[in-house]
């Protein structure tokens, strides 16, 4: 009777990769803080902050959560639900604007 052999395939990534990602996260955080420090206002400020936030989240998910090396099915299982939530929120916002427009059109301004 043969003994079952443990599957010992283990994938290690070089420490340089993690240090580079850490450096990129530091630079992106610095850029995010500079948006406030330089006094950007309005849509430009919020656009820059959201772009830096999404870039940082993408790096963290791809490298530190090892999603860059996972199967496509697992990536879809993790990333598609939040995207669908954002789509549904956008649909609700659109419907809320329609309802407000309809109320103002048919019932007039509030007293």
DANOR-V435350 format. One record per residue. RES is the residue in one letter. PHI is phi in whole degrees, -180 to 180 (* if undefined). PSI is psi in whole degrees, 0 to 359 (none if undefined). Layout:
res=RES phi=PHI psi=PSI
res=RES phi=PHI psi=PSI
This chain:
res=X phi=* psi=130
res=X phi=-92 psi=147
res=X phi=-82 psi=139
res=X phi=-67 psi=137
res=X phi=-95 psi=131
res=X phi=-71 psi=139
res=X phi=-80 psi=111
res=X phi=-109 psi=23
res=X phi=-68 psi=121
res=X phi=-136 psi=129
res=X phi=-103 psi=121
res=X phi=-115 psi=142
res=X phi=-106 psi=146
res=X phi=-64 psi=146
res=X phi=-62 psi=334
res=X phi=-60 psi=322
res=X phi=-60 psi=314
res=X phi=-68 psi=324
res=X phi=-69 psi=322
res=X phi=-65 psi=316
res=X phi=-64 psi=318
res=X phi=-59 psi=317
res=X phi=-63 psi=318
res=X phi=-64 psi=320
res=X phi=-63 psi=321
res=X phi=-64 psi=315
res=X phi=-65 psi=317
res=X phi=-65 psi=322
res=X phi=-66 psi=320
res=X phi=-62 psi=317
res=X phi=-63 psi=321
res=X phi=-64 psi=319
res=X phi=-70 psi=327
res=X phi=-67 psi=332
res=X phi=-59 psi=316
res=X phi=-73 psi=319
res=X phi=-64 psi=321
res=X phi=-80 psi=351
res=X phi=79 psi=34
res=X phi=-66 psi=147
res=X phi=-132 psi=162
res=X phi=73 psi=213
res=X phi=-65 psi=328
res=X phi=-62 psi=315
res=X phi=-60 psi=308
res=X phi=-69 psi=326
res=X phi=-64 psi=314
res=X phi=-64 psi=316
res=X phi=-62 psi=316
res=X phi=-67 psi=321
res=X phi=-63 psi=314
res=X phi=-65 psi=322
res=X phi=-64 psi=315
res=X phi=-66 psi=320
res=X phi=-63 psi=316
res=X phi=-65 psi=316
res=X phi=-63 psi=320
res=X phi=-62 psi=317
res=X phi=-64 psi=317
res=X phi=-63 psi=314
res=X phi=-66 psi=317
res=X phi=-68 psi=317
res=X phi=-97 psi=304
res=X phi=-75 psi=334
res=X phi=-96 psi=4
res=X phi=60 psi=28
res=X phi=-72 psi=337
res=X phi=-66 psi=340
res=X phi=-111 psi=9
res=X phi=-90 psi=168
res=X phi=-69 psi=154
res=X phi=-62 psi=325
res=X phi=-64 psi=320
res=X phi=-70 psi=323
res=X phi=-62 psi=315
res=X phi=-63 psi=322
res=X phi=-66 psi=331
res=X phi=-89 psi=320
res=X phi=-94 psi=333
res=X phi=-69 psi=317
res=X phi=-57 psi=315
res=X phi=-63 psi=325
res=X phi=-65 psi=318
res=X phi=-64 psi=323
res=X phi=-61 psi=317
res=X phi=-64 psi=321
res=X phi=-63 psi=316
res=X phi=-67 psi=323
res=X phi=-64 psi=318
res=X phi=-62 psi=321
res=X phi=-65 psi=320
res=X phi=-67 psi=322
res=X phi=-64 psi=317
res=X phi=-61 psi=316
res=X phi=-67 psi=324
res=X phi=-64 psi=320
res=X phi=-65 psi=321
res=X phi=-64 psi=316
res=X phi=-64 psi=316
res=X phi=-61 psi=315
res=X phi=-61 psi=317
res=X phi=-64 psi=317
res=X phi=-65 psi=317
res=X phi=-67 psi=325
res=X phi=-70 psi=313
res=X phi=-91 psi=334
res=X phi=-110 psi=352
res=X phi=81 psi=182
res=X phi=-71 psi=158
res=X phi=-67 psi=148
res=X phi=-68 psi=none
